[in-house]
Amino acid sequence: MSSLIQRLTAPLRKTRALLIRERDNLRLGLARREAYRQSYCRLASQSNAELAAHGLSRRDIAEQARQAALHVS
């Protein structure tokens, strides 16, 4: 009886595990997007003159924000 129950519920356990993994991936994606937005907004608020003084361009800012977002876990 126990093995029958295990066989019948195995697909449900797999589905649940997949859903949990997908949920966690979505949360991580949202966290990365938010980190990117915050980083980009912070860097983009600097004037072009300030950026030039540091040798940065708007493209550099976008790349830095993207890199910062990748390190969110």
Buried (B, 14 or more C-beta within 10 A) or exposed (E): EEEEEEEEEEEEEEEEEEEEEEEEEEEEEEEBEEBBEEBBEEBEEBEEEEBEEEEBEEEEBBEBBBEBBEEBE
